Amino acid sequence: MSKTTMTQREAYRLMLRKYPDVMNVDEVSEVLGVSTKTCYKLIRSGKITSLKVGRAYRIPKAHLFSYLIIGSK
């Protein structure tokens, strides 16, 4: 029986495949399982890198991967 292993990055990509490449705060909070208020705190503290477009924050999926990989170490 062959056992397939997956890297953390591949696992995160698989988990997030239904989300767009650039996510809003609601989508990120859903992925992380936290409230939007907590998500805003993570953004303001610099733990999650984001882009501000007008009054809204946009989080590229690559930045969320970085947060998840760093947080899992």
Gaussian input, Z-matrix of N, CA and C with variables (Angstrom, degrees):
# hf/3-21g

backbone

0 1
 N
 C     1     B1
 C     2     B2     1     A1
 N     3     B3     2     A2     1     D1
 C     4     B4     3     A3     2     D2
 C     5     B5     4     A4     3     D3
 N     6     B6     5     A5     4     D4
 C     7     B7     6     A6     5     D5
 C     8     B8     7     A7     6     D6
 N     9     B9     8     A8     7     D7
 C    10    B10     9     A9     8     D8
 C    11    B11    10    A10     9     D9
 N    12    B12    11    A11    10    D10
 C    13    B13    12    A12    11    D11
 C    14    B14    13    A13    12    D12
 N    15    B15    14    A14    13    D13
 C    16    B16    15    A15    14    D14
 C    17    B17    16    A16    15    D15
 N    18    B18    17    A17    16    D16
 C    19    B19    18    A18    17    D17
 C    20    B20    19    A19    18    D18
 N    21    B21    20    A20    19    D19
 C    22    B22    21    A21    20    D20
 C    23    B23    22    A22    21    D21
 N    24    B24    23    A23    22    D22
 C    25    B25    24    A24    23    D23
 C    26    B26    25    A25    24    D24
 N    27    B27    26    A26    25    D25
 C    28    B28    27    A27    26    D26
 C    29    B29    28    A28    27    D27
 N    30    B30    29    A29    28    D28
 C    31    B31    30    A30    29    D29
 C    32    B32    31    A31    30    D30
 N    33    B33    32    A32    31    D31
 C    34    B34    33    A33    32    D32
 C    35    B35    34    A34    33    D33
 N    36    B36    35    A35    34    D34
 C    37    B37    36    A36    35    D35
 C    38    B38    37    A37    36    D36
 N    39    B39    38    A38    37    D37
 C    40    B40    39    A39    38    D38
 C    41    B41    40    A40    39    D39
 N    42    B42    41    A41    40    D40
 C    43    B43    42    A42    41    D41
 C    44    B44    43    A43    42    D42
 N    45    B45    44    A44    43    D43
 C    46    B46    45    A45    44    D44
 C    47    B47    46    A46    45    D45
 N    48    B48    47    A47    46    D46
 C    49    B49    48    A48    47    D47
 C    50    B50    49    A49    48    D48
 N    51    B51    50    A50    49    D49
 C    52    B52    51    A51    50    D50
 C    53    B53    52    A52    51    D51
 N    54    B54    53    A53    52    D52
 C    55    B55    54    A54    53    D53
 C    56    B56    55    A55    54    D54
 N    57    B57    56    A56    55    D55
 C    58    B58    57    A57    56    D56
 C    59    B59    58    A58    57    D57
 N    60    B60    59    A59    58    D58
 C    61    B61    60    A60    59    D59
 C    62    B62    61    A61    60    D60
 N    63    B63    62    A62    61    D61
 C    64    B64    63    A63    62    D62
 C    65    B65    64    A64    63    D63
 N    66    B66    65    A65    64    D64
 C    67    B67    66    A66    65    D65
 C    68    B68    67    A67    66    D66
 N    69    B69    68    A68    67    D67
 C    70    B70    69    A69    68    D68
 C    71    B71    70    A70    69    D69
 N    72    B72    71    A71    70    D70
 C    73    B73    72    A72    71    D71
 C    74    B74    73    A73    72    D72
 N    75    B75    74    A74    73    D73
 C    76    B76    75    A75    74    D74
 C    77    B77    76    A76    75    D75
 N    78    B78    77    A77    76    D76
 C    79    B79    78    A78    77    D77
 C    80    B80    79    A79    78    D78
 N    81    B81    80    A80    79    D79
 C    82    B82    81    A81    80    D80
 C    83    B83    82    A82    81    D81
 N    84    B84    83    A83    82    D82
 C    85    B85    84    A84    83    D83
 C    86    B86    85    A85    84    D84
 N    87    B87    86    A86    85    D85
 C    88    B88    87    A87    86    D86
 C    89    B89    88    A88    87    D87
 N    90    B90    89    A89    88    D88
 C    91    B91    90    A90    89    D89
 C    92    B92    91    A91    90    D90
 N    93    B93    92    A92    91    D91
 C    94    B94    93    A93    92    D92
 C    95    B95    94    A94    93    D93
 N    96    B96    95    A95    94    D94
 C    97    B97    96    A96    95    D95
 C    98    B98    97    A97    96    D96
 N    99    B99    98    A98    97    D97
 C   100   B100    99    A99    98    D98
 C   101   B101   100   A100    99    D99
 N   102   B102   101   A101   100   D100
 C   103   B103   102   A102   101   D101
 C   104   B104   103   A103   102   D102
 N   105   B105   104   A104   103   D103
 C   106   B106   105   A105   104   D104
 C   107   B107   106   A106   105   D105
 N   108   B108   107   A107   106   D106
 C   109   B109   108   A108   107   D107
 C   110   B110   109   A109   108   D108
 N   111   B111   110   A110   109   D109
 C   112   B112   111   A111   110   D110
 C   113   B113   112   A112   111   D111
 N   114   B114   113   A113   112   D112
 C   115   B115   114   A114   113   D113
 C   116   B116   115   A115   114   D114
 N   117   B117   116   A116   115   D115
 C   118   B118   117   A117   116   D116
 C   119   B119   118   A118   117   D117
 N   120   B120   119   A119   118   D118
 C   121   B121   120   A120   119   D119
 C   122   B122   121   A121   120   D120
 N   123   B123   122   A122   121   D121
 C   124   B124   123   A123   122   D122
 C   125   B125   124   A124   123   D123
 N   126   B126   125   A125   124   D124
 C   127   B127   126   A126   125   D125
 C   128   B128   127   A127   126   D126
 N   129   B129   128   A128   127   D127
 C   130   B130   129   A129   128   D128
 C   131   B131   130   A130   129   D129
 N   132   B132   131   A131   130   D130
 C   133   B133   132   A132   131   D131
 C   134   B134   133   A133   132   D132
 N   135   B135   134   A134   133   D133
 C   136   B136   135   A135   134   D134
 C   137   B137   136   A136   135   D135
 N   138   B138   137   A137   136   D136
 C   139   B139   138   A138   137   D137
 C   140   B140   139   A139   138   D138
 N   141   B141   140   A140   139   D139
 C   142   B142   141   A141   140   D140
 C   143   B143   142   A142   141   D141
 N   144   B144   143   A143   142   D142
 C   145   B145   144   A144   143   D143
 C   146   B146   145   A145   144   D144
 N   147   B147   146   A146   145   D145
 C   148   B148   147   A147   146   D146
 C   149   B149   148   A148   147   D147
 N   150   B150   149   A149   148   D148
 C   151   B151   150   A150   149   D149
 C   152   B152   151   A151   150   D150
 N   153   B153   152   A152   151   D151
 C   154   B154   153   A153   152   D152
 C   155   B155   154   A154   153   D153
 N   156   B156   155   A155   154   D154
 C   157   B157   156   A156   155   D155
 C   158   B158   157   A157   156   D156
 N   159   B159   158   A158   157   D157
 C   160   B160   159   A159   158   D158
 C   161   B161   160   A160   159   D159
 N   162   B162   161   A161   160   D160
 C   163   B163   162   A162   161   D161
 C   164   B164   163   A163   162   D162
 N   165   B165   164   A164   163   D163
 C   166   B166   165   A165   164   D164
 C   167   B167   166   A166   165   D165
 N   168   B168   167   A167   166   D166
 C   169   B169   168   A168   167   D167
 C   170   B170   169   A169   168   D168
 N   171   B171   170   A170   169   D169
 C   172   B172   171   A171   170   D170
 C   173   B173   172   A172   171   D171
 N   174   B174   173   A173   172   D172
 C   175   B175   174   A174   173   D173
 C   176   B176   175   A175   174   D174
 N   177   B177   176   A176   175   D175
 C   178   B178   177   A177   176   D176
 C   179   B179   178   A178   177   D177
 N   180   B180   179   A179   178   D178
 C   181   B181   180   A180   179   D179
 C   182   B182   181   A181   180   D180
 N   183   B183   182   A182   181   D181
 C   184   B184   183   A183   182   D182
 C   185   B185   184   A184   183   D183
 N   186   B186   185   A185   184   D184
 C   187   B187   186   A186   185   D185
 C   188   B188   187   A187   186   D186
 N   189   B189   188   A188   187   D187
 C   190   B190   189   A189   188   D188
 C   191   B191   190   A190   189   D189
 N   192   B192   191   A191   190   D190
 C   193   B193   192   A192   191   D191
 C   194   B194   193   A193   192   D192
 N   195   B195   194   A194   193   D193
 C   196   B196   195   A195   194   D194
 C   197   B197   196   A196   195   D195
 N   198   B198   197   A197   196   D196
 C   199   B199   198   A198   197   D197
 C   200   B200   199   A199   198   D198
 N   201   B201   200   A200   199   D199
 C   202   B202   201   A201   200   D200
 C   203   B203   202   A202   201   D201
 N   204   B204   203   A203   202   D202
 C   205   B205   204   A204   203   D203
 C   206   B206   205   A205   204   D204
 N   207   B207   206   A206   205   D205
 C   208   B208   207   A207   206   D206
 C   209   B209   208   A208   207   D207
 N   210   B210   209   A209   208   D208
 C   211   B211   210   A210   209   D209
 C   212   B212   211   A211   210   D210
 N   213   B213   212   A212   211   D211
 C   214   B214   213   A213   212   D212
 C   215   B215   214   A214   213   D213
 N   216   B216   215   A215   214   D214
 C   217   B217   216   A216   215   D215
 C   218   B218   217   A217   216   D216

   B1=1.4469
   B2=1.5233
   B3=1.3164
   B4=1.4574
   B5=1.5252
   B6=1.2994
   B7=1.4618
   B8=1.5289
   B9=1.3053
   B10=1.4524
   B11=1.5191
   B12=1.3209
   B13=1.4587
   B14=1.5215
   B15=1.2991
   B16=1.4494
   B17=1.5258
   B18=1.3145
   B19=1.4567
   B20=1.5259
   B21=1.3247
   B22=1.4717
   B23=1.5193
   B24=1.3151
   B25=1.4648
   B26=1.5327
   B27=1.3281
   B28=1.4684
   B29=1.5243
   B30=1.3169
   B31=1.4669
   B32=1.5253
   B33=1.3363
   B34=1.4620
   B35=1.5215
   B36=1.3369
   B37=1.4708
   B38=1.5213
   B39=1.3146
   B40=1.4588
   B41=1.5272
   B42=1.3309
   B43=1.4641
   B44=1.5265
   B45=1.3350
   B46=1.4653
   B47=1.5237
   B48=1.2996
   B49=1.4647
   B50=1.5217
   B51=1.3283
   B52=1.4746
   B53=1.5348
   B54=1.3129
   B55=1.4621
   B56=1.5230
   B57=1.3358
   B58=1.4764
   B59=1.5306
   B60=1.3196
   B61=1.4648
   B62=1.5251
   B63=1.3227
   B64=1.4693
   B65=1.5240
   B66=1.3334
   B67=1.4598
   B68=1.5234
   B69=1.3344
   B70=1.4603
   B71=1.5345
   B72=1.3031
   B73=1.4643
   B74=1.5317
   B75=1.3133
   B76=1.4695
   B77=1.5260
   B78=1.3247
   B79=1.4671
   B80=1.5272
   B81=1.3336
   B82=1.4633
   B83=1.5211
   B84=1.3228
   B85=1.4674
   B86=1.5248
   B87=1.3262
   B88=1.4785
   B89=1.5303
   B90=1.3249
   B91=1.4659
   B92=1.5222
   B93=1.3281
   B94=1.4626
   B95=1.5266
   B96=1.3277
   B97=1.4597
   B98=1.5095
   B99=1.3374
   B100=1.4640
   B101=1.5314
   B102=1.3114
   B103=1.4616
   B104=1.5266
   B105=1.3200
   B106=1.4636
   B107=1.5339
   B108=1.3122
   B109=1.4623
   B110=1.5313
   B111=1.3254
   B112=1.4628
   B113=1.5182
   B114=1.3191
   B115=1.4626
   B116=1.5378
   B117=1.3284
   B118=1.4615
   B119=1.5372
   B120=1.3264
   B121=1.4676
   B122=1.5239
   B123=1.3334
   B124=1.4654
   B125=1.5262
   B126=1.3180
   B127=1.4700
   B128=1.5260
   B129=1.3403
   B130=1.4721
   B131=1.5265
   B132=1.3444
   B133=1.4631
   B134=1.5301
   B135=1.3402
   B136=1.4555
   B137=1.5226
   B138=1.3249
   B139=1.4682
   B140=1.5255
   B141=1.3314
   B142=1.4620
   B143=1.5242
   B144=1.3152
   B145=1.4575
   B146=1.5222
   B147=1.3279
   B148=1.4602
   B149=1.5201
   B150=1.3092
   B151=1.4632
   B152=1.5214
   B153=1.3139
   B154=1.4526
   B155=1.5227
   B156=1.3109
   B157=1.4582
   B158=1.5158
   B159=1.3247
   B160=1.4638
   B161=1.5170
   B162=1.3171
   B163=1.4656
   B164=1.5197
   B165=1.3334
   B166=1.4639
   B167=1.5250
   B168=1.3229
   B169=1.4555
   B170=1.5244
   B171=1.3277
   B172=1.4569
   B173=1.5183
   B174=1.3049
   B175=1.4593
   B176=1.5292
   B177=1.3348
   B178=1.4668
   B179=1.5298
   B180=1.3118
   B181=1.4625
   B182=1.5290
   B183=1.3317
   B184=1.4712
   B185=1.5283
   B186=1.3331
   B187=1.4631
   B188=1.5295
   B189=1.3185
   B190=1.4613
   B191=1.5289
   B192=1.3487
   B193=1.4700
   B194=1.5158
   B195=1.3330
   B196=1.4732
   B197=1.5129
   B198=1.3179
   B199=1.4660
   B200=1.5320
   B201=1.3127
   B202=1.4558
   B203=1.5266
   B204=1.3134
   B205=1.4689
   B206=1.5110
   B207=1.3315
   B208=1.4686
   B209=1.5173
   B210=1.3337
   B211=1.4664
   B212=1.5162
   B213=1.3304
   B214=1.4642
   B215=1.5230
   B216=1.3224
   B217=1.4763
   B218=1.5084
   A1=108.42
   A2=117.04
   A3=122.24
   A4=109.98
   A5=115.81
   A6=121.19
   A7=108.04
   A8=117.10
   A9=121.88
   A10=108.72
   A11=115.93
   A12=119.44
   A13=108.74
   A14=114.46
   A15=121.05
   A16=108.35
   A17=116.63
   A18=119.62
   A19=108.94
   A20=115.48
   A21=119.41
   A22=110.27
   A23=116.55
   A24=120.69
   A25=110.52
   A26=117.24
   A27=120.83
   A28=110.99
   A29=116.71
   A30=121.17
   A31=110.46
   A32=117.16
   A33=120.38
   A34=110.89
   A35=117.28
   A36=120.22
   A37=110.65
   A38=116.15
   A39=120.67
   A40=110.48
   A41=116.88
   A42=121.57
   A43=112.04
   A44=116.81
   A45=120.66
   A46=113.22
   A47=118.91
   A48=120.55
   A49=113.36
   A50=118.57
   A51=119.57
   A52=112.77
   A53=117.19
   A54=121.03
   A55=110.82
   A56=117.63
   A57=120.16
   A58=111.58
   A59=116.55
   A60=121.29
   A61=112.28
   A62=116.44
   A63=121.25
   A64=106.39
   A65=114.89
   A66=120.34
   A67=111.38
   A68=115.73
   A69=119.90
   A70=109.00
   A71=116.65
   A72=121.68
   A73=111.16
   A74=117.72
   A75=120.10
   A76=111.42
   A77=116.19
   A78=120.25
   A79=111.37
   A80=116.74
   A81=120.29
   A82=110.75
   A83=117.02
   A84=119.34
   A85=110.76
   A86=117.07
   A87=120.83
   A88=110.03
   A89=116.84
   A90=121.25
   A91=110.70
   A92=116.62
   A93=121.14
   A94=112.86
   A95=117.04
   A96=120.04
   A97=112.57
   A98=115.72
   A99=121.31
   A100=108.56
   A101=116.06
   A102=119.88
   A103=109.93
   A104=115.96
   A105=119.50
   A106=110.21
   A107=116.97
   A108=121.02
   A109=110.37
   A110=117.26
   A111=121.68
   A112=110.42
   A113=116.61
   A114=120.80
   A115=110.18
   A116=116.98
   A117=120.22
   A118=111.10
   A119=117.54
   A120=120.97
   A121=110.67
   A122=116.84
   A123=120.95
   A124=111.20
   A125=116.35
   A126=120.92
   A127=110.17
   A128=116.69
   A129=120.26
   A130=112.37
   A131=116.57
   A132=119.80
   A133=112.41
   A134=116.61
   A135=120.55
   A136=113.85
   A137=117.19
   A138=119.85
   A139=111.08
   A140=116.00
   A141=121.31
   A142=106.70
   A143=116.14
   A144=120.94
   A145=108.79
   A146=115.55
   A147=119.29
   A148=110.41
   A149=114.94
   A150=122.84
   A151=106.65
   A152=116.24
   A153=118.69
   A154=108.09
   A155=115.61
   A156=122.15
   A157=106.68
   A158=115.23
   A159=119.23
   A160=108.60
   A161=116.33
   A162=120.77
   A163=112.97
   A164=116.24
   A165=120.64
   A166=111.64
   A167=115.83
   A168=121.91
   A169=108.80
   A170=115.82
   A171=122.86
   A172=107.54
   A173=116.46
   A174=121.56
   A175=108.42
   A176=117.29
   A177=118.93
   A178=109.63
   A179=115.39
   A180=120.97
   A181=110.84
   A182=117.20
   A183=120.97
   A184=111.01
   A185=117.53
   A186=120.65
   A187=110.47
   A188=116.26
   A189=119.58
   A190=110.22
   A191=117.45
   A192=121.08
   A193=109.87
   A194=116.33
   A195=119.95
   A196=110.83
   A197=117.34
   A198=121.29
   A199=110.54
   A200=117.14
   A201=121.05
   A202=111.83
   A203=117.18
   A204=120.43
   A205=110.51
   A206=118.26
   A207=121.48
   A208=109.63
   A209=117.75
   A210=121.96
   A211=113.49
   A212=116.39
   A213=118.94
   A214=112.59
   A215=116.83
   A216=120.09
   A217=111.66
   D1=127.21
   D2=-178.12
   D3=-89.06
   D4=136.11
   D5=179.68
   D6=-107.92
   D7=124.89
   D8=-179.90
   D9=-98.53
   D10=129.91
   D11=176.53
   D12=-108.90
   D13=153.64
   D14=-175.57
   D15=-130.59
   D16=139.33
   D17=177.08
   D18=-74.58
   D19=163.39
   D20=178.02
   D21=-59.81
   D22=-42.88
   D23=-178.25
   D24=-60.82
   D25=-43.44
   D26=178.15
   D27=-64.04
   D28=-38.89
   D29=179.13
   D30=-63.78
   D31=-44.53
   D32=179.34
   D33=-64.98
   D34=-40.70
   D35=178.00
   D36=-60.99
   D37=-41.28
   D38=179.72
   D39=-64.96
   D40=-42.46
   D41=-179.16
   D42=-66.66
   D43=-31.86
   D44=-173.64
   D45=-103.87
   D46=14.10
   D47=-174.16
   D48=-65.58
   D49=-24.15
   D50=-179.06
   D51=-83.56
   D52=-4.58
   D53=-179.40
   D54=-98.22
   D55=153.12
   D56=179.32
   D57=-68.96
   D58=164.81
   D59=-179.46
   D60=-65.08
   D61=-31.07
   D62=176.29
   D63=-120.66
   D64=118.17
   D65=-172.54
   D66=-107.26
   D67=157.20
   D68=174.66
   D69=-96.18
   D70=177.98
   D71=-175.59
   D72=-63.51
   D73=-38.09
   D74=179.45
   D75=-61.91
   D76=-43.15
   D77=-179.73
   D78=-67.19
   D79=-41.82
   D80=179.39
   D81=-64.56
   D82=-42.46
   D83=179.80
   D84=-65.06
   D85=-33.54
   D86=176.56
   D87=-65.87
   D88=-44.21
   D89=-179.87
   D90=-62.58
   D91=-44.72
   D92=-176.69
   D93=-79.70
   D94=-16.81
   D95=-178.70
   D96=73.60
   D97=33.25
   D98=179.28
   D99=-125.12
   D100=168.57
   D101=178.14
   D102=-74.79
   D103=163.25
   D104=177.29
   D105=-64.97
   D106=-32.61
   D107=177.75
   D108=-60.93
   D109=-43.97
   D110=177.63
   D111=-65.37
   D112=-38.64
   D113=178.99
   D114=-62.55
   D115=-43.48
   D116=176.73
   D117=-61.48
   D118=-37.89
   D119=177.57
   D120=-62.95
   D121=-42.26
   D122=178.31
   D123=-62.82
   D124=-37.99
   D125=178.98
   D126=-68.95
   D127=-48.44
   D128=-178.26
   D129=-63.71
   D130=-32.90
   D131=-179.97
   D132=-78.39
   D133=-10.41
   D134=178.95
   D135=87.07
   D136=4.68
   D137=178.99
   D138=-70.34
   D139=-34.03
   D140=172.83
   D141=-114.58
   D142=122.36
   D143=179.17
   D144=-79.80
   D145=135.44
   D146=-177.10
   D147=-139.56
   D148=171.21
   D149=174.14
   D150=-116.53
   D151=140.49
   D152=177.88
   D153=-105.10
   D154=120.67
   D155=179.64
   D156=-116.40
   D157=105.86
   D158=-173.41
   D159=65.49
   D160=-121.63
   D161=177.95
   D162=-99.52
   D163=-1.41
   D164=-175.08
   D165=-104.39
   D166=147.17
   D167=174.82
   D168=-94.68
   D169=140.06
   D170=174.73
   D171=-123.93
   D172=133.29
   D173=-177.18
   D174=-118.95
   D175=110.26
   D176=175.61
   D177=-63.34
   D178=143.44
   D179=-178.35
   D180=-57.35
   D181=-34.46
   D182=178.90
   D183=-61.39
   D184=-36.53
   D185=178.92
   D186=-70.69
   D187=-35.69
   D188=177.19
   D189=-67.54
   D190=-38.78
   D191=175.37
   D192=-57.88
   D193=-45.09
   D194=-179.93
   D195=-59.66
   D196=-44.95
   D197=179.08
   D198=-61.39
   D199=-45.30
   D200=-178.00
   D201=-66.24
   D202=-39.75
   D203=-179.45
   D204=-70.55
   D205=-43.23
   D206=179.02
   D207=-66.06
   D208=-40.00
   D209=-179.37
   D210=-68.24
   D211=-22.98
   D212=-177.56
   D213=-87.78
   D214=-7.37
   D215=-179.80
   D216=-85.88

